Amino acid sequence: MRKNLWLLAIAQGLFLTNNVVFIAINGLVGLALAPVAWMATLPVMGYVVGGAMSTGLVARSQRRWGRKTSFQLGLLVALLTALLCALALYLRSFWLLVAGTVIAGYYSANGQLYRFAAAELAPPSFREKAVSLVLAGGLIGAVIGPNLANHTREAMAAPFLASYLALSVVALVSMAVMAGIRFPPEPKQAAGAGGGRPLGEIMRQPVFIVSTLGAALGYGVMNLLMAATPLAMDVCGMPFSDVALVLEWHVIGMFAPGFFTGHLIKRFGVLPVMGAGVVLNLACILIALSGQDLHQFLVALFLLGVGWNFLFHRQHHAGDAGLPPGRKGQGPGGDQLRGVRDDGADVLRLGCAGDDAGLGAAEPGLAGAGAADRCGPAVAGPAPSPRGARRRCRADLSRGGPGCSSRVWCAHDECLP
């Protein structure tokens, strides 16, 4: 079990390596190739939108072939699209570069599921630590990604051509790592069990709405500033080594808090931690607006990373509490609702990263049918729930507990004793 988790943590780090390099270089390469400057962030947008558009396809592949095969397929896409982006840069084809990043979004949609697969590789008593361990693997990407982009920038005639080729090597290493992981078989749905409540009904729950808004705010502000920062620093005349340093500390801010945010949630609750994420986002914006020196970029992006951690990953706890017991990550089928909450919310936060960098472009922004709800007759009719039971359930959720998971789930998201 521990071996599988460590390998998955390495795969997560390599996934973040790919993401950080893409964020670091796609805007700058786009600026060099775009027919007009305001289009510079379209390659960054393509990667995010491609990931959101791929969630349904990833869902079907996970259900049909399981975790491992689907993850390896995503890595194959990562390999081919890295080569396609290198070809686009070599040919100086802007639209081929955009197409390559959109297709690469399929790998992003797969990689977003690594943290959920971690829970399946550990016993229930170790699942929270297992997810934290795999998320902490992102620190590998925090160090390797920016430095890889920096040291390969001038390795070939065209700037960043070697960076894309290096990502193809990263994809091959990831495929070797993934080959060593043994995932448990997907849980089988009981005979005669229904498909669970309609997705729309679950999405109307207040806890789901709050978690979606948290994801949209955390991911939206982060991607907007992440896309704009390399361009803004380039416009300010800073060397790319400074860009790499800022992005390195940004990604450290994203994943290093994973070692202790679980304890904060248990002590203060989910919503207070998400509120702290909002405050950190506001502090990031104020610092970013205060000047154009290196330390201002560095501190602003670090706070942005920590705020994203509190908002984006902590809403995962709140959002899961809004799912019936049969849909809380029980195999690949349990990821559909998280995808709606995560990647779906990401598409809603289209911003103007190029404009913020002084250029003028738009920068935007999981899977499965799910196991059957174990609701019994409670789903069939709107049986009223005692007010005290609701209070106990919500109080438990606010402290980061399982909420209603130990009680019978009824049709309108309330709990029966």
URGIHU-V105652 format. One record per residue. N is the residue number from 1. PHI is phi in degrees with one decimal (* if undefined). OMEGA is omega in radians with two decimals (NA if undefined). BURIAL is I if it has 16 or more other C-alpha atoms within 10 Angstrom, else O. Layout:
BEGIN
n=N phi=PHI omega=OMEGA burial=BURIAL
n=N phi=PHI omega=OMEGA burial=BURIAL
END
This chain:
BEGIN
n=1 phi=* omega=-3.13 burial=O
n=2 phi=-62.4 omega=3.11 burial=O
n=3 phi=-60.2 omega=3.13 burial=O
n=4 phi=-60.9 omega=-3.13 burial=I
n=5 phi=-66.5 omega=3.13 burial=I
n=6 phi=-65.1 omega=3.11 burial=I
n=7 phi=-65.3 omega=3.12 burial=I
n=8 phi=-67.5 omega=3.07 burial=I
n=9 phi=-63.8 omega=3.08 burial=I
n=10 phi=-64.8 omega=3.10 burial=I
n=11 phi=-61.0 omega=3.08 burial=I
n=12 phi=-63.2 omega=3.11 burial=I
n=13 phi=-63.1 omega=3.12 burial=I
n=14 phi=-69.8 omega=3.04 burial=I
n=15 phi=-61.2 omega=3.11 burial=I
n=16 phi=-68.1 omega=3.05 burial=I
n=17 phi=-58.9 omega=3.11 burial=I
n=18 phi=-60.2 omega=-3.10 burial=I
n=19 phi=-63.2 omega=-3.08 burial=I
n=20 phi=-65.7 omega=3.11 burial=I
n=21 phi=-63.2 omega=3.11 burial=I
n=22 phi=-60.0 omega=-3.14 burial=I
n=23 phi=-63.5 omega=-3.07 burial=I
n=24 phi=-69.0 omega=-2.96 burial=I
n=25 phi=-110.4 omega=-3.03 burial=I
n=26 phi=-62.6 omega=3.12 burial=I
n=27 phi=-66.3 omega=-3.13 burial=I
n=28 phi=-69.7 omega=3.07 burial=I
n=29 phi=-65.8 omega=3.09 burial=I
n=30 phi=-60.4 omega=3.12 burial=I
n=31 phi=-63.7 omega=-3.13 burial=I
n=32 phi=-73.3 omega=-3.04 burial=I
n=33 phi=-104.4 omega=-3.00 burial=I
n=34 phi=-63.8 omega=3.10 burial=I
n=35 phi=-64.3 omega=3.03 burial=O
n=36 phi=-135.7 omega=-2.96 burial=O
n=37 phi=-64.0 omega=-3.08 burial=I
n=38 phi=-67.7 omega=3.10 burial=I
n=39 phi=-86.5 omega=-2.99 burial=I
n=40 phi=-57.1 omega=-3.07 burial=I
n=41 phi=-91.4 omega=3.10 burial=I
n=42 phi=-59.4 omega=3.07 burial=I
n=43 phi=-63.2 omega=3.07 burial=I
n=44 phi=-67.6 omega=3.09 burial=I
n=45 phi=-59.9 omega=-3.12 burial=I
n=46 phi=-58.4 omega=-3.12 burial=I
n=47 phi=-65.8 omega=-3.11 burial=I
n=48 phi=-72.2 omega=3.14 burial=I
n=49 phi=-65.3 omega=3.09 burial=I
n=50 phi=-60.4 omega=3.08 burial=I
n=51 phi=-65.0 omega=3.13 burial=I
n=52 phi=-66.4 omega=-3.13 burial=I
n=53 phi=-70.6 omega=-3.06 burial=I
n=54 phi=-89.4 omega=-3.02 burial=I
n=55 phi=-60.1 omega=3.13 burial=I
n=56 phi=-65.7 omega=3.12 burial=I
n=57 phi=-64.9 omega=3.08 burial=O
n=58 phi=-63.0 omega=3.12 burial=I
n=59 phi=-58.4 omega=-3.11 burial=I
n=60 phi=-65.9 omega=-3.14 burial=I
n=61 phi=-67.4 omega=3.12 burial=I
n=62 phi=-67.5 omega=3.13 burial=I
n=63 phi=-68.7 omega=-3.03 burial=I
n=64 phi=-80.8 omega=-3.02 burial=O
n=65 phi=-113.3 omega=3.14 burial=O
n=66 phi=91.2 omega=-3.06 burial=I
n=67 phi=-59.7 omega=-2.93 burial=I
n=68 phi=-62.8 omega=-3.12 burial=I
n=69 phi=-62.9 omega=3.13 burial=O
n=70 phi=-64.5 omega=3.11 burial=I
n=71 phi=-63.7 omega=3.12 burial=I
n=72 phi=-66.1 omega=3.08 burial=I
n=73 phi=-63.8 omega=3.07 burial=I
n=74 phi=-61.0 omega=3.13 burial=I
n=75 phi=-68.8 omega=3.05 burial=I
n=76 phi=-63.6 omega=3.07 burial=I
n=77 phi=-62.3 omega=3.11 burial=I
n=78 phi=-59.9 omega=3.12 burial=I
n=79 phi=-62.5 omega=-3.07 burial=I
n=80 phi=-69.0 omega=-3.11 burial=I
n=81 phi=-73.5 omega=3.03 burial=I
n=82 phi=-62.8 omega=3.09 burial=I
n=83 phi=-67.9 omega=3.12 burial=I
n=84 phi=-65.4 omega=3.11 burial=I
n=85 phi=-66.3 omega=3.08 burial=I
n=86 phi=-63.4 omega=3.10 burial=I
n=87 phi=-64.3 omega=3.13 burial=I
n=88 phi=-61.5 omega=3.11 burial=I
n=89 phi=-67.1 omega=3.13 burial=I
n=90 phi=-62.0 omega=3.14 burial=O
n=91 phi=-85.0 omega=-3.08 burial=O
n=92 phi=55.5 omega=3.14 burial=I
n=93 phi=-105.2 omega=-3.10 burial=I
n=94 phi=-64.6 omega=-3.06 burial=I
n=95 phi=-71.8 omega=3.02 burial=I
n=96 phi=-66.9 omega=3.07 burial=I
n=97 phi=-63.9 omega=3.11 burial=I
n=98 phi=-61.6 omega=3.12 burial=I
n=99 phi=-60.6 omega=3.12 burial=I
n=100 phi=-62.3 omega=-3.13 burial=I
n=101 phi=-72.0 omega=3.09 burial=I
n=102 phi=-63.6 omega=3.14 burial=I
n=103 phi=-66.1 omega=3.11 burial=I
n=104 phi=-61.7 omega=3.09 burial=I
n=105 phi=-59.5 omega=3.08 burial=I
n=106 phi=-62.0 omega=3.08 burial=I
n=107 phi=-64.5 omega=3.12 burial=I
n=108 phi=-61.8 omega=3.13 burial=I
n=109 phi=-63.1 omega=3.07 burial=I
n=110 phi=-67.7 omega=-3.09 burial=I
n=111 phi=-63.1 omega=3.11 burial=I
n=112 phi=-63.3 omega=-3.10 burial=I
n=113 phi=-90.8 omega=-3.14 burial=I
n=114 phi=-58.0 omega=-3.07 burial=I
n=115 phi=-67.8 omega=3.10 burial=I
n=116 phi=-78.1 omega=3.08 burial=I
n=117 phi=-64.6 omega=3.14 burial=I
n=118 phi=-59.8 omega=-3.13 burial=I
n=119 phi=-64.9 omega=-3.13 burial=I
n=120 phi=-80.8 omega=-3.11 burial=I
n=121 phi=-93.1 omega=-3.06 burial=I
n=122 phi=-132.3 omega=3.03 burial=I
n=123 phi=-66.4 omega=-3.07 burial=O
n=124 phi=-53.4 omega=-3.08 burial=O
n=125 phi=-70.0 omega=-3.07 burial=O
n=126 phi=-114.0 omega=-2.99 burial=O
n=127 phi=-65.3 omega=-3.12 burial=I
n=128 phi=-61.8 omega=3.11 burial=O
n=129 phi=-68.1 omega=3.13 burial=I
n=130 phi=-64.2 omega=3.11 burial=I
n=131 phi=-63.1 omega=3.13 burial=I
n=132 phi=-62.7 omega=3.13 burial=I
n=133 phi=-62.1 omega=-3.12 burial=I
n=134 phi=-67.1 omega=3.10 burial=I
n=135 phi=-63.2 omega=3.11 burial=I
n=136 phi=-64.4 omega=3.05 burial=I
n=137 phi=-60.0 omega=3.07 burial=I
n=138 phi=-61.0 omega=3.09 burial=I
n=139 phi=-63.5 omega=3.05 burial=I
n=140 phi=-60.7 omega=3.12 burial=I
n=141 phi=-65.3 omega=3.13 burial=I
n=142 phi=-61.5 omega=-3.10 burial=I
n=143 phi=-89.0 omega=-3.04 burial=I
n=144 phi=-72.0 omega=-3.01 burial=I
n=145 phi=-56.3 omega=-3.11 burial=I
n=146 phi=-62.0 omega=-3.13 burial=I
n=147 phi=-70.2 omega=3.07 burial=I
n=148 phi=-62.8 omega=3.12 burial=I
n=149 phi=-63.0 omega=-3.09 burial=I
n=150 phi=-68.3 omega=-3.05 burial=I
n=151 phi=-81.9 omega=3.11 burial=O
n=152 phi=-102.9 omega=-3.05 burial=I
n=153 phi=-56.0 omega=-3.06 burial=I
n=154 phi=-107.8 omega=-3.08 burial=O
n=155 phi=-71.5 omega=3.12 burial=O
n=156 phi=-129.5 omega=-3.03 burial=O
n=157 phi=-59.2 omega=-3.14 burial=O
n=158 phi=-88.2 omega=3.11 burial=O
n=159 phi=-55.9 omega=3.08 burial=I
n=160 phi=76.0 omega=3.07 burial=I
n=161 phi=-62.5 omega=3.12 burial=I
n=162 phi=-66.7 omega=3.12 burial=I
n=163 phi=-65.4 omega=3.10 burial=I
n=164 phi=-64.4 omega=3.11 burial=I
n=165 phi=-65.1 omega=3.10 burial=I
n=166 phi=-64.5 omega=3.11 burial=I
n=167 phi=-65.9 omega=3.06 burial=I
n=168 phi=-66.0 omega=3.07 burial=I
n=169 phi=-68.6 omega=3.08 burial=O
n=170 phi=-59.4 omega=3.12 burial=I
n=171 phi=-63.4 omega=3.11 burial=I
n=172 phi=-64.1 omega=3.10 burial=O
n=173 phi=-62.1 omega=3.13 burial=O
n=174 phi=-62.7 omega=3.11 burial=I
n=175 phi=-63.1 omega=3.10 burial=I
n=176 phi=-66.4 omega=3.12 burial=O
n=177 phi=-64.8 omega=-3.12 burial=I
n=178 phi=-63.8 omega=3.14 burial=I
n=179 phi=-63.7 omega=-3.12 burial=O
n=180 phi=-88.0 omega=-3.11 burial=O
n=181 phi=-93.4 omega=3.09 burial=I
n=182 phi=-108.6 omega=3.13 burial=O
n=183 phi=-91.0 omega=3.09 burial=I
n=184 phi=-69.1 omega=3.10 burial=O
n=185 phi=-64.1 omega=-3.14 burial=O
n=186 phi=-67.1 omega=3.09 burial=I
n=187 phi=-59.6 omega=-3.13 burial=O
n=188 phi=-92.1 omega=3.14 burial=O
n=189 phi=-73.6 omega=-3.13 burial=O
n=190 phi=-64.6 omega=3.14 burial=O
n=191 phi=-61.2 omega=3.11 burial=O
n=192 phi=80.9 omega=-3.14 burial=O
n=193 phi=-76.7 omega=3.13 burial=O
n=194 phi=-79.2 omega=-3.12 burial=O
n=195 phi=-87.8 omega=3.13 burial=O
n=196 phi=92.0 omega=-3.14 burial=I
n=197 phi=-69.2 omega=3.10 burial=I
n=198 phi=-61.6 omega=-3.13 burial=O
n=199 phi=-59.8 omega=-3.14 burial=O
n=200 phi=-59.9 omega=3.14 burial=O
n=201 phi=-65.5 omega=3.13 burial=O
n=202 phi=-68.5 omega=-3.11 burial=I
n=203 phi=-68.9 omega=3.11 burial=I
n=204 phi=-83.4 omega=3.13 burial=O
n=205 phi=-68.6 omega=3.12 burial=O
n=206 phi=-56.3 omega=-3.09 burial=O
n=207 phi=-66.3 omega=3.11 burial=I
n=208 phi=-69.6 omega=3.14 burial=I
n=209 phi=-63.4 omega=3.13 burial=I
n=210 phi=-62.3 omega=-3.12 burial=I
n=211 phi=-66.4 omega=3.11 burial=I
n=212 phi=-66.8 omega=3.10 burial=I
n=213 phi=-62.8 omega=3.08 burial=I
n=214 phi=-62.7 omega=3.10 burial=I
n=215 phi=-64.7 omega=-3.11 burial=I
n=216 phi=-63.3 omega=-3.13 burial=I
n=217 phi=-67.1 omega=-3.11 burial=I
n=218 phi=-63.6 omega=-3.10 burial=I
n=219 phi=-74.7 omega=-3.11 burial=I
n=220 phi=-64.7 omega=3.13 burial=I
n=221 phi=-62.2 omega=-3.10 burial=I
n=222 phi=-63.0 omega=-3.09 burial=I
n=223 phi=-68.2 omega=3.10 burial=I
n=224 phi=-60.2 omega=-3.11 burial=I
n=225 phi=-75.6 omega=3.12 burial=I
n=226 phi=-63.2 omega=-3.13 burial=I
n=227 phi=-69.3 omega=-3.07 burial=I
n=228 phi=-80.0 omega=-3.00 burial=I
n=229 phi=-60.9 omega=3.13 burial=I
n=230 phi=-58.6 omega=3.12 burial=I
n=231 phi=-68.4 omega=-3.13 burial=I
n=232 phi=-63.3 omega=3.13 burial=I
n=233 phi=-67.8 omega=3.09 burial=I
n=234 phi=-67.2 omega=3.11 burial=I
n=235 phi=-62.7 omega=3.13 burial=O
n=236 phi=-79.0 omega=3.08 burial=O
n=237 phi=82.0 omega=-3.14 burial=O
n=238 phi=-83.3 omega=3.12 burial=I
n=239 phi=-70.3 omega=-3.11 burial=O
n=240 phi=-65.4 omega=3.08 burial=I
n=241 phi=-60.9 omega=3.07 burial=O
n=242 phi=-69.1 omega=3.07 burial=I
n=243 phi=-59.4 omega=3.13 burial=I
n=244 phi=-62.3 omega=3.12 burial=I
n=245 phi=-63.6 omega=-3.14 burial=I
n=246 phi=-63.5 omega=-3.14 burial=I
n=247 phi=-67.5 omega=3.10 burial=I
n=248 phi=-60.1 omega=-3.13 burial=I
n=249 phi=-72.3 omega=3.05 burial=I
n=250 phi=-64.3 omega=-3.11 burial=I
n=251 phi=-70.8 omega=3.02 burial=I
n=252 phi=-59.9 omega=3.09 burial=I
n=253 phi=-62.7 omega=3.14 burial=I
n=254 phi=-69.5 omega=-2.95 burial=I
n=255 phi=-115.8 omega=3.12 burial=I
n=256 phi=-60.4 omega=3.12 burial=I
n=257 phi=-63.4 omega=3.12 burial=I
n=258 phi=-59.1 omega=3.13 burial=I
n=259 phi=-73.9 omega=-3.07 burial=O
n=260 phi=-132.3 omega=-3.11 burial=O
n=261 phi=-66.3 omega=3.06 burial=I
n=262 phi=-59.7 omega=3.11 burial=I
n=263 phi=-67.9 omega=3.09 burial=O
n=264 phi=-63.8 omega=3.14 burial=O
n=265 phi=-65.2 omega=-3.14 burial=I
n=266 phi=-63.9 omega=-3.10 burial=O
n=267 phi=-85.3 omega=-3.02 burial=O
n=268 phi=-109.1 omega=-3.10 burial=O
n=269 phi=101.4 omega=-3.07 burial=I
n=270 phi=-68.7 omega=-3.04 burial=I
n=271 phi=-63.0 omega=3.07 burial=I
n=272 phi=-60.9 omega=3.11 burial=I
n=273 phi=-67.3 omega=3.07 burial=I
n=274 phi=-63.3 omega=3.07 burial=I
n=275 phi=-62.1 omega=3.07 burial=O
n=276 phi=-62.9 omega=3.08 burial=O
n=277 phi=-63.2 omega=3.09 burial=I
n=278 phi=-62.9 omega=3.13 burial=I
n=279 phi=-61.5 omega=3.12 burial=O
n=280 phi=-64.9 omega=3.08 burial=I
n=281 phi=-62.5 omega=3.11 burial=I
n=282 phi=-63.3 omega=3.11 burial=I
n=283 phi=-62.4 omega=3.10 burial=I
n=284 phi=-59.5 omega=-3.11 burial=I
n=285 phi=-64.0 omega=-3.14 burial=I
n=286 phi=-63.1 omega=3.13 burial=O
n=287 phi=-66.8 omega=3.14 burial=I
n=288 phi=-62.9 omega=-3.14 burial=I
n=289 phi=-82.8 omega=-3.02 burial=O
n=290 phi=-82.2 omega=-3.14 burial=O
n=291 phi=172.1 omega=-3.04 burial=O
n=292 phi=-127.2 omega=3.08 burial=O
n=293 phi=-88.7 omega=-3.08 burial=O
n=294 phi=-59.2 omega=-3.07 burial=I
n=295 phi=-65.1 omega=3.11 burial=O
n=296 phi=-72.8 omega=3.03 burial=I
n=297 phi=-60.7 omega=-3.05 burial=I
n=298 phi=-64.6 omega=-3.11 burial=I
n=299 phi=-65.9 omega=-3.12 burial=I
n=300 phi=-60.9 omega=-3.11 burial=I
n=301 phi=-71.5 omega=3.08 burial=I
n=302 phi=-65.4 omega=3.10 burial=I
n=303 phi=-62.8 omega=3.09 burial=I
n=304 phi=-61.1 omega=3.12 burial=I
n=305 phi=-64.1 omega=3.13 burial=I
n=306 phi=-65.6 omega=3.11 burial=I
n=307 phi=-61.6 omega=3.08 burial=I
n=308 phi=-62.2 omega=3.13 burial=I
n=309 phi=-58.7 omega=-3.12 burial=I
n=310 phi=-65.7 omega=-3.07 burial=I
n=311 phi=-84.9 omega=-2.98 burial=I
n=312 phi=-75.7 omega=-3.10 burial=I
n=313 phi=-81.8 omega=3.12 burial=I
n=314 phi=-74.4 omega=3.06 burial=I
n=315 phi=-67.7 omega=3.05 burial=I
n=316 phi=-60.1 omega=3.08 burial=I
n=317 phi=-65.3 omega=-3.12 burial=I
n=318 phi=-65.9 omega=-3.12 burial=I
n=319 phi=-66.0 omega=3.11 burial=I
n=320 phi=-64.5 omega=3.11 burial=I
n=321 phi=-66.2 omega=3.11 burial=I
n=322 phi=-86.9 omega=3.13 burial=I
n=323 phi=-100.8 omega=3.07 burial=I
n=324 phi=-64.9 omega=-3.06 burial=I
n=325 phi=-54.2 omega=-3.09 burial=I
n=326 phi=-73.8 omega=-3.09 burial=I
n=327 phi=-120.1 omega=-3.11 burial=I
n=328 phi=-94.6 omega=3.02 burial=I
n=329 phi=74.3 omega=3.14 burial=I
n=330 phi=-81.3 omega=3.14 burial=I
n=331 phi=84.6 omega=-3.09 burial=I
n=332 phi=-56.5 omega=-3.13 burial=I
n=333 phi=-68.3 omega=-3.09 burial=I
n=334 phi=-90.6 omega=-3.01 burial=I
n=335 phi=-98.0 omega=-3.06 burial=I
n=336 phi=-55.9 omega=-3.03 burial=I
n=337 phi=-70.1 omega=3.09 burial=I
n=338 phi=-63.9 omega=3.14 burial=I
n=339 phi=-65.9 omega=3.06 burial=I
n=340 phi=-59.4 omega=-3.10 burial=I
n=341 phi=-72.1 omega=-3.01 burial=I
n=342 phi=-89.1 omega=-3.07 burial=I
n=343 phi=-68.6 omega=3.11 burial=I
n=344 phi=-61.7 omega=3.12 burial=I
n=345 phi=-65.6 omega=-3.12 burial=I
n=346 phi=-62.3 omega=-3.10 burial=I
n=347 phi=-67.9 omega=-3.09 burial=I
n=348 phi=-73.1 omega=-3.01 burial=O
n=349 phi=-110.1 omega=3.05 burial=I
n=350 phi=-60.8 omega=-3.12 burial=I
n=351 phi=-131.8 omega=-3.09 burial=I
n=352 phi=-113.9 omega=-3.11 burial=I
n=353 phi=-65.8 omega=-3.14 burial=I
n=354 phi=-65.0 omega=3.09 burial=I
n=355 phi=-61.7 omega=-3.12 burial=I
n=356 phi=-64.8 omega=3.12 burial=I
n=357 phi=-86.0 omega=-3.13 burial=I
n=358 phi=89.0 omega=-3.08 burial=O
n=359 phi=-115.7 omega=3.03 burial=I
n=360 phi=105.5 omega=-3.13 burial=I
n=361 phi=-126.2 omega=-3.14 burial=I
n=362 phi=-93.7 omega=3.12 burial=I
n=363 phi=-129.3 omega=-3.10 burial=I
n=364 phi=-87.3 omega=3.06 burial=I
n=365 phi=-13.2 omega=NA burial=I
n=366 phi=* omega=-3.11 burial=I
n=367 phi=-176.9 omega=2.98 burial=I
n=368 phi=127.8 omega=-3.13 burial=I
n=369 phi=-74.9 omega=3.10 burial=I
n=370 phi=89.7 omega=3.06 burial=I
n=371 phi=-73.1 omega=-3.10 burial=I
n=372 phi=-68.5 omega=3.02 burial=I
n=373 phi=-68.2 omega=3.09 burial=I
n=374 phi=-95.9 omega=-3.00 burial=I
n=375 phi=-103.5 omega=-3.10 burial=I
n=376 phi=64.2 omega=-3.07 burial=O
n=377 phi=-66.7 omega=-3.11 burial=O
n=378 phi=-62.9 omega=-3.13 burial=I
n=379 phi=-76.4 omega=-3.00 burial=I
n=380 phi=-67.6 omega=-3.07 burial=O
n=381 phi=-136.9 omega=-3.12 burial=O
n=382 phi=-79.1 omega=3.13 burial=O
n=383 phi=-64.4 omega=-3.11 burial=O
n=384 phi=-66.6 omega=3.14 burial=O
n=385 phi=-105.6 omega=3.09 burial=O
n=386 phi=-61.2 omega=-3.10 burial=O
n=387 phi=-59.2 omega=-3.14 burial=O
n=388 phi=-63.1 omega=3.12 burial=O
n=389 phi=-64.4 omega=3.11 burial=I
n=390 phi=-63.0 omega=-3.12 burial=I
n=391 phi=-62.6 omega=-3.14 burial=O
n=392 phi=-63.2 omega=-3.13 burial=O
n=393 phi=-62.2 omega=-3.08 burial=I
n=394 phi=-69.6 omega=3.10 burial=I
n=395 phi=-65.0 omega=3.12 burial=O
n=396 phi=-63.6 omega=3.13 burial=I
n=397 phi=-64.2 omega=-3.11 burial=I
n=398 phi=-64.0 omega=3.08 burial=I
n=399 phi=-89.9 omega=-3.14 burial=I
n=400 phi=86.7 omega=3.14 burial=I
n=401 phi=-80.0 omega=-3.06 burial=I
n=402 phi=-75.6 omega=3.13 burial=I
n=403 phi=66.8 omega=-3.04 burial=I
n=404 phi=-93.7 omega=-2.94 burial=I
n=405 phi=-62.4 omega=-3.10 burial=I
n=406 phi=-95.1 omega=-3.12 burial=O
n=407 phi=-117.7 omega=3.10 burial=I
n=408 phi=-71.8 omega=-3.08 burial=I
n=409 phi=-93.5 omega=-3.12 burial=I
n=410 phi=-110.6 omega=-2.87 burial=I
n=411 phi=-64.2 omega=-3.08 burial=I
n=412 phi=-108.3 omega=2.97 burial=I
n=413 phi=57.4 omega=3.03 burial=I
n=414 phi=-125.8 omega=-3.01 burial=I
n=415 phi=-121.6 omega=3.00 burial=I
n=416 phi=-105.6 omega=3.13 burial=I
n=417 phi=-61.1 omega=NA burial=O
END
